[in-house]
Amino acid sequence: MPKADEPNDKAIESLDARLAAFEARKAAEKPSKATSEKATQDGYRLLADLIGGVLVGVGFGWLLDHYAHTSPWGMVGGLLIGLGLAIFSIVRKAMKLSAQASAPSPTGNADEDTGGGSTAPKQKRD
């Protein structure tokens, strides 16, 4: 009977080895996916701010029209004000995100080679 288990043991060891190799590959590609996912999240956040700002402006404009009987000027004004404030907010947040992305990492040196990209020598910028 022990001989019947030997092929199963080899199969289980083979599966364990393939699983370990798969997990190692997944762990290696996780940091690159994390930066991509963060960029996607930031983009959706900026889009939500734009849509939310416009909708809030239109909502306040509609309320002004409804209670002050100024139709359609309250909604037009609310749309313009909401759009302007949303764009202002988005530009401010995008500049902040850009500054965070271009800042050197706290653990590494900014002139350190990351292993990717061009092999041409780095030029100093003024």
Short mmCIF file of the C-alpha atoms (twelve columns), coordinates in Angstrom:
data_MODEL
# 
_entry.id   MODEL 
# 
loop_
_atom_site.group_PDB 
_atom_site.id 
_atom_site.type_symbol 
_atom_site.label_atom_id 
_atom_site.label_alt_id 
_atom_site.label_comp_id 
_atom_site.label_asym_id 
_atom_site.label_seq_id 
_atom_site.Cartn_x 
_atom_site.Cartn_y 
_atom_site.Cartn_z 
_atom_site.pdbx_PDB_model_num 
ATOM 1   C CA . MET A 1   0.000   0.000  0.000   1 
ATOM 2   C CA . PRO A 2   2.739   2.576  0.636   1 
ATOM 3   C CA . LYS A 3   3.593   2.581  -3.060  1 
ATOM 4   C CA . ALA A 4   0.122   3.859  -3.939  1 
ATOM 5   C CA . ASP A 5   0.753   6.998  -1.859  1 
ATOM 6   C CA . GLU A 6   4.118   7.830  -3.431  1 
ATOM 7   C CA . PRO A 7   2.672   9.316  -6.661  1 
ATOM 8   C CA . ASN A 8   0.245   11.365 -4.566  1 
ATOM 9   C CA . ASP A 9   3.104   12.690 -2.435  1 
ATOM 10  C CA . LYS A 10  5.019   13.716 -5.550  1 
ATOM 11  C CA . ALA A 11  1.921   15.381 -6.959  1 
ATOM 12  C CA . ILE A 12  1.330   17.284 -3.723  1 
ATOM 13  C CA . GLU A 13  4.985   18.390 -3.611  1 
ATOM 14  C CA . SER A 14  4.721   19.498 -7.230  1 
ATOM 15  C CA . LEU A 15  1.572   21.479 -6.441  1 
ATOM 16  C CA . ASP A 16  3.250   23.057 -3.402  1 
ATOM 17  C CA . ALA A 17  6.224   24.114 -5.520  1 
ATOM 18  C CA . ARG A 18  3.995   25.579 -8.239  1 
ATOM 19  C CA . LEU A 19  1.895   27.381 -5.627  1 
ATOM 20  C CA . ALA A 20  5.002   28.882 -4.027  1 
ATOM 21  C CA . ALA A 21  6.239   30.052 -7.446  1 
ATOM 22  C CA . PHE A 22  2.830   31.573 -8.216  1 
ATOM 23  C CA . GLU A 23  2.718   33.418 -4.887  1 
ATOM 24  C CA . ALA A 24  6.241   34.742 -5.460  1 
ATOM 25  C CA . ARG A 25  5.233   36.113 -8.885  1 
ATOM 26  C CA . LYS A 26  2.122   37.734 -7.419  1 
ATOM 27  C CA . ALA A 27  4.137   39.336 -4.614  1 
ATOM 28  C CA . ALA A 28  6.640   40.696 -7.149  1 
ATOM 29  C CA . GLU A 29  3.998   42.373 -9.304  1 
ATOM 30  C CA . LYS A 30  1.943   43.728 -6.409  1 
ATOM 31  C CA . PRO A 31  3.854   47.047 -5.998  1 
ATOM 32  C CA . SER A 32  3.409   47.964 -9.661  1 
ATOM 33  C CA . LYS A 33  -0.314  47.265 -9.429  1 
ATOM 34  C CA . ALA A 34  -0.567  49.290 -6.224  1 
ATOM 35  C CA . THR A 35  0.720   52.457 -7.913  1 
ATOM 36  C CA . SER A 36  -1.593  51.899 -10.862 1 
ATOM 37  C CA . GLU A 37  -4.571  51.343 -8.566  1 
ATOM 38  C CA . LYS A 38  -3.758  54.486 -6.568  1 
ATOM 39  C CA . ALA A 39  -3.630  56.553 -9.754  1 
ATOM 40  C CA . THR A 40  -6.994  55.148 -10.805 1 
ATOM 41  C CA . GLN A 41  -8.490  55.928 -7.401  1 
ATOM 42  C CA . ASP A 42  -7.170  59.489 -7.555  1 
ATOM 43  C CA . GLY A 43  -8.642  59.955 -11.022 1 
ATOM 44  C CA . TYR A 44  -12.051 58.732 -9.928  1 
ATOM 45  C CA . ARG A 45  -11.895 60.978 -6.870  1 
ATOM 46  C CA . LEU A 46  -11.234 64.016 -9.075  1 
ATOM 47  C CA . LEU A 47  -14.070 63.020 -11.422 1 
ATOM 48  C CA . ALA A 48  -16.437 62.646 -8.467  1 
ATOM 49  C CA . ASP A 49  -15.439 66.112 -7.238  1 
ATOM 50  C CA . LEU A 50  -16.243 67.588 -10.654 1 
ATOM 51  C CA . ILE A 51  -19.622 65.889 -10.920 1 
ATOM 52  C CA . GLY A 52  -20.481 66.624 -7.295  1 
ATOM 53  C CA . GLY A 53  -19.572 70.301 -7.598  1 
ATOM 54  C CA . VAL A 54  -21.732 70.758 -10.681 1 
ATOM 55  C CA . LEU A 55  -24.683 68.907 -9.144  1 
ATOM 56  C CA . VAL A 56  -24.487 70.876 -5.895  1 
ATOM 57  C CA . GLY A 57  -24.350 74.141 -7.841  1 
ATOM 58  C CA . VAL A 58  -27.348 73.162 -9.961  1 
ATOM 59  C CA . GLY A 59  -29.198 72.050 -6.814  1 
ATOM 60  C CA . PHE A 60  -28.656 75.379 -5.075  1 
ATOM 61  C CA . GLY A 61  -29.638 77.178 -8.271  1 
ATOM 62  C CA . TRP A 62  -32.842 75.185 -8.478  1 
ATOM 63  C CA . LEU A 63  -33.630 75.982 -4.846  1 
ATOM 64  C CA . LEU A 64  -33.076 79.673 -5.535  1 
ATOM 65  C CA . ASP A 65  -35.331 79.466 -8.588  1 
ATOM 66  C CA . HIS A 66  -38.001 77.572 -6.692  1 
ATOM 67  C CA . TYR A 67  -38.228 79.905 -3.698  1 
ATOM 68  C CA . ALA A 68  -37.285 83.256 -5.254  1 
ATOM 69  C CA . HIS A 69  -39.104 82.643 -8.584  1 
ATOM 70  C CA . THR A 70  -36.070 83.676 -10.621 1 
ATOM 71  C CA . SER A 71  -36.292 80.854 -13.170 1 
ATOM 72  C CA . PRO A 72  -33.961 80.018 -15.017 1 
ATOM 73  C CA . TRP A 73  -31.278 82.416 -13.800 1 
ATOM 74  C CA . GLY A 74  -30.713 80.792 -10.415 1 
ATOM 75  C CA . MET A 75  -30.012 77.429 -12.022 1 
ATOM 76  C CA . VAL A 76  -27.720 78.981 -14.661 1 
ATOM 77  C CA . GLY A 77  -25.841 80.909 -11.997 1 
ATOM 78  C CA . GLY A 78  -25.647 77.848 -9.749  1 
ATOM 79  C CA . LEU A 79  -24.307 75.778 -12.624 1 
ATOM 80  C CA . LEU A 80  -21.594 78.314 -13.401 1 
ATOM 81  C CA . ILE A 81  -20.617 78.816 -9.773  1 
ATOM 82  C CA . GLY A 82  -20.631 75.061 -9.086  1 
ATOM 83  C CA . LEU A 83  -18.539 74.365 -12.189 1 
ATOM 84  C CA . GLY A 84  -16.066 77.105 -11.316 1 
ATOM 85  C CA . LEU A 85  -15.633 75.953 -7.745  1 
ATOM 86  C CA . ALA A 86  -15.344 72.313 -8.823  1 
ATOM 87  C CA . ILE A 87  -12.618 73.137 -11.353 1 
ATOM 88  C CA . PHE A 88  -10.776 75.231 -8.770  1 
ATOM 89  C CA . SER A 89  -10.946 72.379 -6.261  1 
ATOM 90  C CA . ILE A 90  -9.833  69.780 -8.813  1 
ATOM 91  C CA . VAL A 91  -6.846  71.835 -9.960  1 
ATOM 92  C CA . ARG A 92  -5.775  72.345 -6.358  1 
ATOM 93  C CA . LYS A 93  -6.079  68.627 -5.549  1 
ATOM 94  C CA . ALA A 94  -4.360  67.597 -8.794  1 
ATOM 95  C CA . MET A 95  -1.401  69.870 -8.028  1 
ATOM 96  C CA . LYS A 96  -1.175  68.372 -4.537  1 
ATOM 97  C CA . LEU A 97  -1.277  64.814 -5.941  1 
ATOM 98  C CA . SER A 98  1.343   65.725 -8.538  1 
ATOM 99  C CA . ALA A 99  3.643   67.114 -5.862  1 
ATOM 100 C CA . GLN A 100 3.223   63.938 -3.809  1 
ATOM 101 C CA . ALA A 101 3.971   61.747 -6.821  1 
ATOM 102 C CA . SER A 102 7.115   63.660 -7.792  1 
ATOM 103 C CA . ALA A 103 8.457   63.865 -4.237  1 
ATOM 104 C CA . PRO A 104 11.351  61.486 -3.553  1 
ATOM 105 C CA . SER A 105 10.510  58.447 -1.498  1 
ATOM 106 C CA . PRO A 106 11.523  58.789 2.167   1 
ATOM 107 C CA . THR A 107 13.362  55.449 2.195   1 
ATOM 108 C CA . GLY A 108 15.383  55.780 -0.992  1 
ATOM 109 C CA . ASN A 109 17.723  58.251 -2.611  1 
ATOM 110 C CA . ALA A 110 16.316  60.326 -5.500  1 
ATOM 111 C CA . ASP A 111 19.415  59.685 -7.655  1 
ATOM 112 C CA . GLU A 112 19.261  55.956 -7.040  1 
ATOM 113 C CA . ASP A 113 18.869  53.701 -10.086 1 
ATOM 114 C CA . THR A 114 15.612  51.762 -9.917  1 
ATOM 115 C CA . GLY A 115 16.672  49.225 -12.506 1 
ATOM 116 C CA . GLY A 116 14.314  50.336 -15.243 1 
ATOM 117 C CA . GLY A 117 14.387  52.889 -17.990 1 
ATOM 118 C CA . SER A 118 17.229  54.291 -20.023 1 
ATOM 119 C CA . THR A 119 20.869  53.445 -19.418 1 
ATOM 120 C CA . ALA A 120 21.973  56.920 -20.496 1 
ATOM 121 C CA . PRO A 121 23.781  58.927 -17.812 1 
ATOM 122 C CA . LYS A 122 21.597  61.188 -15.713 1 
ATOM 123 C CA . GLN A 123 21.915  64.905 -16.310 1 
ATOM 124 C CA . LYS A 124 21.801  67.421 -13.518 1 
ATOM 125 C CA . ARG A 125 19.051  69.993 -13.750 1 
ATOM 126 C CA . ASP A 126 19.464  73.579 -12.674 1 
# 
